[in-house]
Amino acid sequence: MAQIIKLFDYISRYELDAYRYPSQFIRLKKQQWEKVFQAWENNMFHTVMKVSETPDNQREEEDEKSTFIKKFKKRFSKVEQEQQMIKPLVNDSALDDDELQFQFTTIPKTHEDLKHLFLDYIFRFQIRWASSTIREKSSVDHAIYRDQLLPYFVKRLPDHYLLLYRPVFKLKNAPVELDIILIGTTEIYCLTIVEQLPETVFIGSKEKFWTARRGEAERKLLNPVLSLNRTGTVVKKLIRSQDIDISVKKLIISRNGYVDYPFAPHDITILDKRNYEEWFQRLRTSSAPLKHTQLKAAQVLLSHCLTNSFNRSEWNETT
């Protein structure tokens, strides 16, 4: 499962330490999958359910205990409450572990169902990591959870791929919106997605607009090479400024249509319905550990990203 290290201009936990969090995510994901799979395989899935399937009388006793505990906690002094909130800073890894605790609401019937539920939860967990830190968080647009492209890449690619999804960079004190950036172990892919209805043919040119043709219908769209070149130029400039030995590739992708652009620039690769799947499967089946060069590239790119966030409410209360 690819890791979302930057989402638009949201604050990202990876910004704090791009060397630590990628490997930590892989470790936590593996631990939790083993825990959930064992529970499912041993008919103990109720232990990871949001609502435990316990007898009514036992549940009432637990509710009474919970109410008593809540009343007791309210008696804590303000100083004690502040100390409780500060404690996670001493053990940041413990806080991260607590965040990756699964509470399913349904019992999967098959192994495939379990995998899909697990991936859905991990995806939402990643959105939290890509929009918050211990101190701060960003306002997440709910449209993110309806986005089809983001989970498509995240859920299908291996853990060692690091994804910047339409990040906003700050260059010369000006915000610059870029396309999708996928950091592999040896290559960085700058991706521009060109898609409309299935079987659409995109007629490429050097002009400001391309033509999208489907049957007798035609429409204009902004030349995708413009945004792709902008993304590629920014990424290459930052990578080269730090002498990082990793190649940068620019790709125009149409998963369900065709791109007719015979005189495409030599440094741009066209992937459409005829050859996209072969390329994507190579990425999916690749197996490699995270590399120092890759993490260094991620850190450099993240350090130039624009971030809009605010303090968590608990931190405002303690200041």
Residue pairs with C-beta under 8 A, 6 or more apart in sequence:
1 29
1 119
1 122
1 123
1 126
1 154
1 155
1 157
1 158
1 159
2 153
2 154
2 156
2 157
2 158
2 159
2 161
2 162
2 163
2 182
3 14
3 22
3 25
3 126
3 154
3 159
3 161
3 162
3 163
4 12
4 126
4 127
4 129
4 130
4 150
4 154
4 163
4 165
5 12
5 14
5 18
5 21
5 22
5 130
5 162
5 163
5 164
5 183
5 298
5 302
6 12
6 14
6 15
6 130
6 163
6 164
6 165
6 167
6 301
6 302
6 305
7 127
7 130
7 131
7 144
7 165
7 166
7 167
8 165
8 166
8 167
8 168
9 138
9 167
9 168
9 175
9 305
9 306
9 307
9 308
10 130
10 131
10 138
10 140
10 307
10 308
10 309
11 131
11 132
11 133
11 136
11 137
11 138
11 307
11 308
11 309
12 129
12 130
12 131
12 133
12 302
12 305
12 307
13 21
13 129
13 130
13 132
13 133
14 21
14 22
14 129
14 130
14 162
14 298
14 302
15 133
15 302
15 303
15 305
15 307
16 133
18 295
18 298
18 299
18 302
19 295
19 299
21 129
22 160
22 162
22 290
22 295
22 298
23 290
24 93
24 96
25 126
25 129
25 159
26 159
26 160
26 290
28 96
28 97
28 100
29 100
29 122
29 159
32 100
32 101
32 102
32 118
33 118
35 48
35 102
36 48
36 102
36 104
36 114
36 118
37 114
38 44
39 45
39 47
39 48
40 107
40 108
40 114
45 104
45 107
45 108
46 52
46 53
46 107
48 102
48 103
48 104
49 103
49 104
49 105
49 107
50 103
50 104
50 105
51 105
52 59
54 62
76 84
82 317
82 318
85 314
85 315
85 317
85 318
86 318
88 94
88 95
88 134
89 134
92 134
95 134
99 125
99 128
100 125
102 118
102 121
104 117
104 121
106 117
108 114
108 116
108 117
119 155
123 151
123 154
123 155
124 145
126 154
127 140
127 144
127 145
130 165
131 137
131 138
131 140
132 138
132 309
132 312
133 309
134 312
135 311
135 312
135 315
136 309
136 310
136 311
136 312
136 315
137 309
137 310
137 312
138 307
138 308
138 309
138 310
139 310
144 150
149 193
150 165
153 163
153 180
153 182
154 163
156 280
156 284
157 163
157 182
157 283
157 284
158 283
158 284
158 286
158 287
160 184
160 185
160 286
160 288
160 289
160 290
160 294
161 182
161 183
161 184
161 283
162 182
162 183
162 294
162 298
163 180
163 181
163 182
163 183
164 178
164 180
164 181
164 182
164 183
164 301
164 302
164 305
165 180
166 177
166 178
166 179
166 180
167 177
167 178
167 181
167 301
167 305
168 175
168 176
168 177
168 178
168 305
168 306
169 175
169 176
169 178
169 234
169 304
169 305
169 306
170 176
170 304
170 305
170 306
171 234
171 304
175 306
176 230
176 234
178 190
178 227
178 230
178 231
178 234
178 235
179 190
179 191
179 192
179 193
179 227
179 228
179 230
179 231
180 190
180 191
180 192
180 193
181 188
181 189
181 190
181 191
181 231
181 235
181 301
182 188
182 189
182 191
183 189
183 294
183 297
183 298
183 301
184 283
184 286
184 294
185 288
185 289
185 290
185 291
185 293
185 294
186 246
186 247
186 291
186 294
187 246
187 247
187 248
187 249
188 235
188 239
188 246
188 247
188 248
188 249
188 297
189 249
189 251
190 228
190 231
190 232
190 235
190 248
190 249
190 250
190 251
191 251
191 253
192 224
192 225
192 227
192 228
192 231
192 250
192 251
192 252
192 253
193 253
193 254
193 255
194 202
194 221
194 224
194 252
194 253
194 254
194 257
194 259
195 254
195 255
195 256
195 257
196 212
196 214
196 221
196 257
197 214
197 256
197 257
198 256
198 257
199 214
199 256
199 257
199 258
200 212
200 213
200 214
200 254
200 256
200 257
200 258
201 212
201 213
201 214
201 257
201 258
201 259
201 260
202 210
202 211
202 212
202 213
202 221
202 254
202 257
202 258
202 259
202 260
202 261
203 210
203 211
203 212
203 213
203 260
203 261
204 210
204 223
204 225
204 259
204 260
204 261
204 264
205 211
205 223
205 261
206 223
206 263
207 223
208 222
208 223
208 226
209 220
209 221
209 222
209 223
210 220
210 221
210 222
210 223
210 224
211 218
211 219
211 220
211 221
212 218
212 219
212 220
212 221
224 252
225 252
225 265
225 268
228 250
228 251
228 252
228 268
229 250
231 250
232 248
232 250
232 267
235 248
235 301
236 248
238 300
238 301
238 304
239 246
239 248
239 297
239 300
239 301
241 300
242 296
242 300
244 293
244 296
244 297
244 300
245 293
246 293
246 294
246 297
249 269
250 267
250 268
250 269
251 268
251 269
251 270
251 271
252 259
252 261
252 264
252 268
252 269
252 270
252 271
253 271
253 272
253 276
254 271
254 272
254 273
254 276
255 272
255 273
255 276
256 273
257 272
257 273
258 272
258 273
258 274
259 270
259 272
261 270
264 270
271 279
311 319
